C-alpha cells in the first residue's frame, strides 16, 4: 500500500507495550550513528514502560553497543532470529545453528563458484580471505574477522549459526534464487542488504524471534509494533500487530506494511514511535 494509504488507515487496537526495531537502514543509516530524535523517542518509550528490542541480522558483538546506547534491556535478536541474547550480562538465551548438511552444501556451492562466504560461531566471524566483499561487510559490522584456510574444513564438524554470501547486488539476487532451488525447505534464505545472501535454520526468522521474545516478556502479539526496511523484515512486520516499513524499503516490504514512515535520514523510527506509542 502507499505511504499515504497506510498512514491513514492503521490504528493500534490496544496500547503498544513491545517495540521491535531493525538496526541497519532503520535505527541507523550509512553513518552507523543513532540520530538524536530517534534516541529521544526510544528513551520516551522506555520511560513509559514499553519494552524495546533490536531485531537484526547482525552478530551480538555488532549489535550490543547500540542496545546499550539506547538503554535497551529486553532480549535482543541477532543473526536473523537464530540467536537471542541478554544485553545486561551478555549471555546467550537461544541459538539455533544451520543444519550440517546445509552448511556442507552451501560452502561447497560457494567454493565451486568462487563466491565469498562467511560463517559464525561463538559470536565470531570466520572467512577465508580479506577482500572487497569481506571489507564491505566488516565496514558495517565493525568486527574483526578470523581468517581460516578453509571454511569447509573449519566447519566440517562445527556448527555455524549463519552463513552469509557476499557479492555485488545483481549476482547476489541470482545466488538467492539458485540456493533456494538447491536447499528447498532445509534452510531459510533472505537478504538484509542487496549485497548479502543469508542462510539460517528454516524454523527461525525475525517474526518467529519476535514471538519468542514477546512470550518471554508475557506481552501478547496484539500489543506489538515492529519497524524494518529490508526483505528480511517481512516476517517481522507480518508477526507484529502493527508492521511499519521505512520509506526506503523495497516493494516486497512496503506491500506488507500496515504503515510507512520516513527513511532513516529523516527519523522514520521516531515518527513511528511518536505516532503509535507516544501519542
Secondary structure by P-SEA (a helix, b strand, c coil): ccaaaaaacccccccccbbbbbcccccccccccccaaaaaaaaaaaaabbbbbbbccccccccaaaaaaaccccccccccccbbbbcccccccbbbbccaaaaaaaaaaaaaaccbbbbbcccccccccccaaaaaaaaaacbbbbbccccccccccccccbbbbbccaaaaaaaaaaaaaaccccbbbbbccccbbbbccccccaaaaaaaaaaaaccccccbbbbbccccaaaaaaaccbbbbcccccaaaaaaccccccccccaaaaaaaaccccc
